[in-house]
């Protein structure tokens, strides 16, 4: 299965079987910041934004004072799982990023998708990848 198929079929899919209820954007990146696959709506990001995210996985709390930036948009960092999951909030939307052995799985959402639904979609795929040794 291609990485793009993971994004299209497992991240940008209908949530809970509700037609049209899906993430706003999603991507899978390598730890080096290289894009493995992304939705057409995933923001153009800067390398330093990915470096900041990776630093926060290695040093939990690193992004809390400044916020998480992706594509120039600032997200307030909220409760995550140190070293495993980073969550952010911006207005009525937000972001979930889960780190696997080789990748970062990103999901961005806007209402009516809830933070919990975004977490579920992103973490389900990332947990599968972890189980596969990826």
C-alpha positions in Angstrom: 0.0 0.0 0.0 1.4 3.4 -0.9 1.8 6.1 1.7 -0.7 8.3 -0.2 -3.3 5.5 0.2 -2.8 5.7 4.0 -3.5 9.4 3.9 -6.5 9.2 1.5 -8.1 6.1 3.0 -7.2 6.2 6.7 -6.8 9.9 7.5 -9.0 11.7 5.1 -11.8 9.2 5.4 -15.4 9.8 6.6 -15.4 9.7 10.4 -17.8 7.4 12.2 -19.4 6.6 8.9 -20.8 10.1 8.6 -20.5 11.2 4.9 -18.4 14.4 4.5 -17.3 14.5 8.2 -13.5 14.3 7.8 -10.3 16.0 8.8 -9.4 19.3 7.1 -5.9 18.1 6.2 -3.5 15.3 6.9 0.0 14.1 6.2 2.7 11.5 7.0 6.2 12.9 7.3 9.5 11.2 8.0 11.5 12.2 11.1 13.7 14.2 8.6 10.8 16.4 7.6 10.4 14.7 4.2 6.8 14.4 3.1 5.8 10.8 2.5 2.2 11.7 1.6 -0.2 14.5 2.2 -3.7 15.7 1.4 -4.0 18.5 -1.1 -5.1 20.8 1.7 -2.1 20.2 4.0 -0.3 23.5 4.6 3.1 24.4 3.1 5.3 24.2 6.1 8.8 25.5 7.0 11.6 23.1 8.0 12.0 25.0 11.3 8.4 24.3 12.1 9.0 20.5 11.8 12.2 20.9 13.8 10.3 22.5 16.6 7.8 19.7 16.6 10.5 17.1 16.7 12.2 19.0 19.5 9.0 18.9 21.5 8.8 15.1 21.1 12.3 14.8 22.5 11.9 17.6 25.1 8.2 17.6 26.1 7.1 21.2 26.9 9.4 22.8 24.4 6.6 24.3 22.3 4.3 25.3 25.3 5.7 28.8 25.8 5.7 29.8 22.1 3.0 27.6 20.5 3.2 25.1 17.7 3.5 26.6 14.2 2.6 24.8 11.0 2.3 26.6 7.7 2.6 29.9 9.6 -0.5 29.2 11.7 0.0 29.2 15.5 -1.6 26.5 17.6 -1.8 26.6 21.4 -0.3 23.4 22.7 -2.7 21.5 24.8 -2.6 18.2 26.8 -0.8 15.5 24.8 1.3 12.4 25.7 4.9 13.4 26.3 7.2 12.0 23.6 4.3 10.4 21.8 1.4 12.8 20.9 1.3 16.6 20.5 -2.1 18.3 20.4 -2.8 21.9 19.5 -5.8 24.2 19.3 -6.5 27.2 17.1 -10.0 28.8 17.1 -12.6 26.2 16.4 -10.0 23.7 15.0 -6.8 22.1 15.9 -4.0 19.6 15.2 -3.0 16.2 16.4 0.5 14.8 15.7 1.6 11.3 16.7 5.2 10.1 16.4 5.9 6.5 15.2 9.3 4.8 14.9 9.9 6.3 11.5 7.2 9.0 10.9 5.0 11.8 12.2 1.3 11.4 11.5 -0.5 14.8 11.2 -4.2 15.5 11.3 -5.8 19.0 11.2 -9.5 19.6 11.9 -12.1 22.3 11.9 -15.6 22.1 13.3 -17.8 20.1 13.2 -15.0 17.6 13.6 -14.2 17.4 17.3 -10.7 17.2 18.9 -11.5 13.6 20.1 -12.5 12.5 16.6 -9.2 13.9 15.2 -7.2 12.2 17.9 -9.0 8.9 17.1 -8.3 9.0 13.4 -4.6 10.1 13.7 -3.7 7.8 16.6 -5.5 4.7 15.1 -3.3 4.9 12.0 -0.1 5.8 14.0 -0.7 2.9 16.3 -1.1 0.6 13.3 2.2 1.8 11.9 3.9 1.3 15.3 2.5 -2.3 15.4 4.0 -2.8 11.9 7.4 -1.6 13.1 7.2 1.7 11.2 
